[in-house]
Amino acid sequence: MNHNIAVVIVTFCSRDLIAQCLQSVIDEDVTDIWVVDNASTDDTVDYVNTHFPQVNLIANAENIGFAAANNMAIRQIEGKDILFLNPDAWLTDGALAAMRQALEANLDVAMVGPRVIRQGEVEPTLLEAPRFFTSWMFILTGMRAMNTGGFAGKVVQGFPWRRVTEGEHIRGSCMLVRCKALEEVGLMNELFFLYFEETEWCLRFRQHDWKIVIEPKALAHHIGKASVGTQNALPSLEFMRSAVLFWKVNNTWVEHAFLRSTLFLMALTKCLLLLPFSAEKHRRGWLLNVAGLALNPFRMPIVYHQARRPSAWMK
């Protein structure tokens, strides 16, 4: 049994997905499982209580954000490696054992991710860190897709990876984190409500000389975007907010100011250019919101039900 591993799953309206996720973890012989629910409006909490009574369940009255919810569970766990798993993801047989073996075989590795299958294809989850120039180019080219280089980071060479491969960060749908490294680096940054929290976390691990890798022998599946409503052509406003906050944390103040200024001017200019086109009303509204976030990323509202402003914004 995996007595030395705990699992943390943050849920938001995940009633229809959580059973497969939890069962895949239970099948891997994990007994220390934590579900933190962020004020779901479906019956996720009742479903977990009824069908998985062995799970440690924390039911928040408000949506406190992804990083803060994960941290609630982390504080309850002592002396164990932690698998962070999205509710719309699930492990295949032996995946956890393969990730754990990668940790045990490489003592300088802090975080291991599996190969993730999404819509029948390997998802590019191992990435280089977002860079200043590519973030700037993302803004200049119109901010039209969430996966455009710069905001997500470039995919590490060797994709789809047939052997253990090192990168600068992994997407957070499934990642196993070494206890010792977590204790050294600290919790997720609650400045981020949603998106970029795992990116910033991975970069902090690397600053402490820990490695981030993919173990291709481990396999997981991921549906993606199950708990958030996103548009096909535009990043969500929460994504854009977190990008601005990521620049604040990760870039110099000059780069941060330059990127925010460029984002504000680009969003406002494109909004004005679209004024004659009535069919672009939705995009104009989105661009105005982006311009507002560039000026003040801490402004409300957050679009999720019963959301609470992160405490880190009050400092």
C-alpha positions as CSV (number, residue, x, y, z in Angstrom):
1,M,0.0,0.0,0.0
2,N,1.1,3.6,-0.6
3,H,1.2,4.6,3.0
4,N,3.8,7.3,2.4
5,I,1.7,9.2,-0.2
6,A,-1.3,11.4,0.3
7,V,-3.6,12.7,-2.5
8,V,-5.1,16.2,-2.7
9,I,-8.0,16.9,-5.1
10,V,-9.6,20.4,-5.3
11,T,-13.2,20.3,-6.6
12,F,-15.6,22.8,-8.0
13,C,-18.9,21.5,-9.4
14,S,-17.2,18.1,-10.1
15,R,-20.1,15.7,-9.2
16,D,-20.0,14.0,-12.6
17,L,-16.2,13.5,-12.7
18,I,-15.1,12.8,-9.1
19,A,-16.0,9.1,-9.0
20,Q,-13.5,8.1,-11.7
21,C,-10.8,10.3,-10.3
22,L,-11.2,9.0,-6.7
23,Q,-11.5,5.3,-7.7
24,S,-8.3,5.5,-9.8
25,V,-6.5,6.7,-6.6
26,I,-8.1,4.1,-4.4
27,D,-7.1,1.4,-6.9
28,E,-3.5,2.5,-6.5
29,D,-3.8,1.6,-2.8
30,V,-3.7,5.1,-1.4
31,T,-5.6,5.6,1.9
32,D,-4.8,9.2,2.7
33,I,-7.0,11.1,0.3
34,W,-8.1,14.7,0.7
35,V,-10.9,16.4,-1.2
36,V,-11.2,20.2,-0.8
37,D,-14.5,21.5,-2.3
38,N,-14.7,25.2,-3.2
39,A,-18.4,25.9,-2.7
40,S,-19.7,23.7,-5.4
41,T,-23.3,24.4,-6.5
42,D,-24.0,20.8,-7.5
43,D,-24.0,17.9,-5.0
44,T,-20.3,17.1,-5.1
45,V,-19.9,17.3,-1.3
46,D,-22.9,15.0,-0.7
47,Y,-21.8,12.6,-3.4
48,V,-18.3,12.2,-1.9
49,N,-19.6,11.9,1.6
50,T,-22.0,9.1,0.5
51,H,-19.9,7.1,-1.9
52,F,-16.4,7.7,-0.6
53,P,-16.7,8.0,3.2
54,Q,-13.1,7.1,3.7
55,V,-12.0,10.4,2.0
56,N,-11.0,13.4,4.1
57,L,-13.4,16.1,2.9
58,I,-13.1,19.8,3.5
59,A,-16.2,21.7,2.3
60,N,-15.6,25.4,1.9
61,A,-18.5,27.8,2.2
62,E,-16.8,30.1,-0.4
63,N,-14.6,29.5,-3.4
64,I,-11.2,30.5,-2.0
65,G,-9.3,29.7,-5.2
66,F,-7.2,26.7,-6.3
67,A,-3.9,27.5,-4.5
68,A,-5.6,28.3,-1.2
69,A,-7.7,25.2,-1.3
70,N,-4.6,23.0,-2.0
71,N,-2.8,24.7,0.9
72,M,-5.7,23.8,3.2
73,A,-5.0,20.1,2.6
74,I,-1.2,20.4,2.6
75,R,-1.3,21.9,6.1
76,Q,-3.1,18.7,7.3
77,I,-0.5,16.3,5.8
78,E,2.8,15.5,7.5
79,G,5.7,13.5,6.4
80,K,4.3,12.3,3.1
81,D,4.8,12.9,-0.6
82,I,1.7,14.4,-2.1
83,L,0.0,13.7,-5.4
84,F,-2.0,16.7,-6.7
85,L,-4.8,15.6,-9.0
86,N,-7.5,17.5,-10.8
87,P,-11.0,16.0,-10.5
88,D,-11.3,15.7,-14.2
89,A,-8.1,13.5,-14.3
90,W,-7.5,9.9,-13.4
91,L,-4.6,7.5,-13.1
92,T,-4.1,4.3,-15.1
93,D,-3.0,1.1,-13.4
94,G,0.6,1.5,-12.0
95,A,0.9,5.2,-12.8
96,L,1.5,6.2,-9.2
97,A,4.0,3.5,-8.6
98,A,6.0,4.6,-11.7
99,M,6.0,8.3,-10.5
100,R,7.1,7.2,-7.0
101,Q,9.9,5.1,-8.4
102,A,11.1,8.1,-10.4
103,L,11.3,10.1,-7.1
104,E,13.1,7.4,-5.3
105,A,15.6,6.9,-8.1
106,N,16.4,10.6,-8.5
107,L,17.0,12.3,-5.1
108,D,17.3,15.7,-6.7
109,V,13.8,15.5,-8.2
110,A,11.1,17.4,-6.4
111,M,8.2,16.9,-8.8
112,V,7.2,14.1,-11.2
113,G,4.3,14.2,-13.7
114,P,3.0,11.4,-15.9
115,R,2.4,11.4,-19.6
116,V,-1.2,12.8,-19.8
117,I,-3.7,11.8,-22.4
118,R,-6.2,14.4,-23.4
119,Q,-8.8,13.8,-26.2
120,G,-6.8,10.7,-27.3
121,E,-3.5,12.5,-27.6
122,V,-0.5,13.1,-25.4
123,E,-0.9,16.5,-23.7
124,P,2.2,18.8,-23.8
125,T,2.4,19.1,-20.0
126,L,6.2,19.6,-19.6
127,L,7.2,23.1,-20.4
128,E,9.9,25.7,-20.3
129,A,9.2,28.8,-18.1
130,P,7.3,31.6,-19.7
131,R,9.7,34.2,-21.0
132,F,9.4,38.0,-21.2
133,F,9.7,38.3,-25.0
134,T,7.3,35.5,-25.8
135,S,4.8,37.0,-23.3
136,W,5.1,40.3,-25.0
137,M,4.6,38.7,-28.4
138,F,1.5,37.0,-27.1
139,I,0.0,40.3,-26.3
140,L,1.0,41.9,-29.6
141,T,-0.5,39.0,-31.6
142,G,-3.9,39.5,-30.1
143,M,-4.2,37.2,-27.1
144,R,-6.4,34.9,-29.1
145,A,-5.6,31.5,-27.6
146,M,-4.7,30.3,-24.2
147,N,-2.0,27.9,-25.4
148,T,-0.1,30.5,-27.4
149,G,3.6,30.5,-26.6
150,G,4.7,32.8,-23.8
151,F,1.8,32.4,-21.5
152,A,1.9,28.7,-21.4
153,G,5.7,28.3,-22.1
154,K,7.4,26.3,-24.8
155,V,7.0,22.5,-24.8
156,V,10.2,20.8,-23.8
157,Q,12.1,19.1,-26.6
158,G,11.6,15.3,-27.1
159,F,7.7,15.5,-26.9
160,P,5.9,13.1,-26.5
161,W,8.8,11.9,-24.3
162,R,9.8,8.3,-24.2
163,R,12.1,8.6,-21.2
164,V,12.4,10.6,-18.1
165,T,12.7,14.2,-19.2
166,E,13.5,17.4,-17.3
167,G,11.6,20.7,-17.8
168,E,11.1,23.9,-16.0
169,H,7.4,23.4,-15.0
170,I,4.6,21.0,-15.5
171,R,0.9,21.6,-15.8
172,G,-0.9,20.8,-12.6
173,S,-3.5,18.3,-13.6
174,C,-1.4,15.5,-12.1
175,M,1.9,15.9,-10.2
176,L,3.6,14.0,-7.4
177,V,5.7,16.3,-5.1
178,R,8.4,15.2,-2.7
179,C,7.7,15.9,0.9
180,K,11.2,17.2,1.7
181,A,11.2,19.6,-1.3
182,L,7.7,20.9,-0.3
183,E,8.9,21.6,3.2
184,E,11.9,23.5,1.9
185,V,10.0,25.5,-0.8
186,G,6.7,26.2,1.0
187,L,3.1,26.3,0.0
188,M,1.5,27.4,-3.3
189,N,1.3,31.2,-3.7
190,E,-2.2,32.3,-2.8
191,L,-1.7,35.4,-4.8
192,F,-3.1,33.3,-7.7
193,F,-6.8,32.5,-7.6
194,L,-6.7,30.2,-10.6
195,Y,-4.0,29.5,-13.2
196,F,-0.2,29.9,-13.0
197,E,0.0,28.8,-9.4
198,E,1.7,25.6,-10.4
199,T,4.0,27.5,-12.8
200,E,5.2,29.8,-10.1
201,W,5.5,26.9,-7.7
202,C,7.7,24.9,-10.1
203,L,10.0,27.9,-10.6
204,R,10.5,28.2,-6.9
205,F,11.4,24.5,-6.7
206,R,14.0,25.1,-9.4
207,Q,15.3,28.2,-7.6
208,H,16.1,25.8,-4.7
209,D,17.9,23.5,-7.1
210,W,15.2,20.8,-7.3
211,K,14.4,19.2,-10.7
212,I,11.0,18.8,-12.4
213,V,10.5,15.8,-14.6
214,I,8.0,13.7,-16.6
215,E,8.0,9.9,-16.1
216,P,6.6,8.5,-19.4
217,K,5.9,5.0,-17.9
218,A,3.2,6.7,-15.8
219,L,0.0,7.4,-17.6
220,A,-3.0,9.6,-16.7
221,H,-6.0,10.9,-18.5
222,H,-7.3,14.4,-18.3
223,I,-10.5,15.9,-19.7
224,G,-9.5,19.6,-19.2
225,K,-11.4,22.8,-18.5
226,A,-14.1,20.8,-16.7
227,S,-14.5,23.2,-13.8
228,V,-14.3,26.5,-15.7
229,G,-16.1,28.1,-18.5
230,T,-13.7,29.3,-21.2
231,Q,-14.2,30.7,-24.6
232,N,-12.8,29.0,-27.7
233,A,-10.9,32.0,-29.1
234,L,-10.1,34.0,-25.9
235,P,-8.3,33.2,-22.7
236,S,-10.5,33.5,-19.6
237,L,-10.3,36.7,-17.6
238,E,-9.0,34.7,-14.7
239,F,-6.2,33.4,-16.9
240,M,-5.4,37.0,-17.9
241,R,-5.5,38.2,-14.3
242,S,-3.1,35.4,-13.3
243,A,-0.7,36.2,-16.2
244,V,-0.4,39.8,-14.9
245,L,0.2,38.6,-11.4
246,F,2.8,36.1,-12.7
247,W,4.7,38.9,-14.3
248,K,4.7,40.7,-11.0
249,V,6.2,37.7,-9.2
250,N,8.5,36.4,-11.9
251,N,9.8,39.4,-13.8
252,T,11.7,42.5,-12.9
253,W,9.6,45.6,-12.1
254,V,10.6,47.1,-15.4
255,E,9.5,44.1,-17.4
256,H,6.4,43.8,-15.3
257,A,5.5,47.5,-15.9
258,F,6.3,47.2,-19.6
259,L,4.1,44.1,-20.1
260,R,1.2,45.6,-18.2
261,S,1.4,48.8,-20.2
262,T,1.5,47.0,-23.5
263,L,-1.4,44.8,-22.4
264,F,-3.5,47.9,-21.5
265,L,-2.7,49.8,-24.7
266,M,-3.2,46.7,-26.9
267,A,-6.6,45.8,-25.3
268,L,-7.9,49.4,-25.5
269,T,-6.7,49.9,-29.1
270,K,-8.3,46.7,-30.3
271,C,-11.5,47.6,-28.5
272,L,-11.6,51.0,-30.3
273,L,-10.9,49.4,-33.7
274,L,-13.9,47.0,-33.1
275,L,-16.4,49.7,-32.3
276,P,-17.9,49.8,-35.8
277,F,-18.7,46.1,-35.7
278,S,-21.8,45.2,-33.7
279,A,-21.1,41.5,-34.0
280,E,-17.9,42.1,-31.9
281,K,-19.7,43.4,-28.8
282,H,-18.7,40.4,-26.7
283,R,-15.0,40.7,-27.7
284,R,-15.1,44.5,-27.0
285,G,-16.4,43.8,-23.5
286,W,-13.7,41.2,-22.9
287,L,-11.0,43.6,-24.1
288,L,-12.2,46.3,-21.7
289,N,-12.1,43.9,-18.9
290,V,-8.5,42.9,-19.9
291,A,-7.5,46.6,-19.9
292,G,-9.0,46.9,-16.4
293,L,-7.0,43.9,-15.2
294,A,-3.8,45.4,-16.7
295,L,-4.4,48.5,-14.6
296,N,-5.5,46.6,-11.4
297,P,-5.3,42.8,-11.4
298,F,-6.8,42.8,-7.9
299,R,-10.1,44.2,-8.8
300,M,-13.4,42.3,-8.5
301,P,-15.5,40.6,-9.5
302,I,-14.2,37.1,-9.9
303,V,-16.6,35.3,-12.1
304,Y,-17.0,32.2,-10.0
305,H,-20.0,31.5,-7.7
306,Q,-19.4,32.5,-4.1
307,A,-15.8,33.5,-4.8
308,R,-13.8,35.2,-2.0
309,R,-11.0,37.6,-2.7
310,P,-7.7,35.9,-1.9
311,S,-6.2,37.0,1.4
312,A,-2.9,37.7,-0.3
313,W,-4.6,40.6,-2.2
314,M,-5.3,42.4,1.0
315,K,-1.7,42.9,1.9
